[in-house]
Amino acid sequence: MVRIRLRRMGAKRRPFYRLVVAESSAPRDGRFIEEVGIYDPTRQPAEVRIQEERVIHWIRQGAQPTDTVRSLLRHEGILKRMAEERRGSNG
């Protein structure tokens, strides 16, 4: 299964994360298919940059976001926009 998850980067005690699309069997910081954003919790406020169109593409292809990534997508409003688009196209 393909997942959208966080890949840890940075130095000890100074982490930042990249949002990547990867096979669920691949190691956390190992092989990935595509990088779709970044998340830096050490900044105030936390920096989040997501390539919305690529994330939507992968979710439509069946990729499952992890709980943490789902939370970030919800915070950025991407899941809400996807749901509105889906509702608009059905009516």
N, C-alpha and C positions, 0 to 999 in steps of 0.2 A: 504494500500500500504506500502511496505517496503522501508525505506529510509536509506541512509548512511549519517550521520550527525555528528555534533560536540556536545559533552557533556562537559559542563563547569565544571572544577575542580579547586582546589587551594583556596587560601585565598583571602580576599578583596584586590583588586587592584594588585593581583599577579596571574592572571588566566593562566591556561594551559588547553588544551582540549584533549579529547580522541575521536577518530573517532569510532563511533559505528554504528552497523546495528540495526535499531529499527522500530517498526510499526509507521507510521506517526501519529497515534492517541495517542501514549504514550507521557508523559511529556518530556520536553527537557532533564532533568537530571534524569529521572525515568528509568523505565524498558527498557532493551535492549536485543537483541538476541546475539550479539557477538561484542567484541572489536577488531578493525582491525588496529589501529594505534594511534599515538599521534601527537599533534601539540603544540609547546610551542613558542608563539610569543614574549615572554619576553626576550629570549636569543638573542644574536647577533652573527651570523645570526640566524634567527628563526630555531628551531629544528623541523624537520618533519621526522617521522618514520612510514612507512606504510607497512603492510603485503600485498604485491602486489598480490600474488596468491589468498588470501582470498577476496580481493576487487574485483578482476576479477571474481571470482566464484559468488559473490553476484550480480554483475552487470549482469552477464549472466543469473542469476535466476530471473532477473527483478527488482532488487533494483535500485532506482533512487537516485543519489547523489544530495545533496543540492547545490546551486550555489557556496557557499564557498568551500565545499568539492570538487566540480568539478574543481574549480580553483587550489586547492592544487594538485589534481591528474594530471592536465594538467602541472603544474609546475614541478612535479616529472617525467613527461614523460610517465605515465602509460596509459593515454588515447591514446597517439600516438602509443604505442606498441600494444594496443588492436586493433586499426584500421589497423595497418600493418599486424597483424596476420589474421584479418578478410579478408583483401585484398589478402593475400597470399593463404588462404585456398579456396578462390573463383576461383582463376586462375588456 
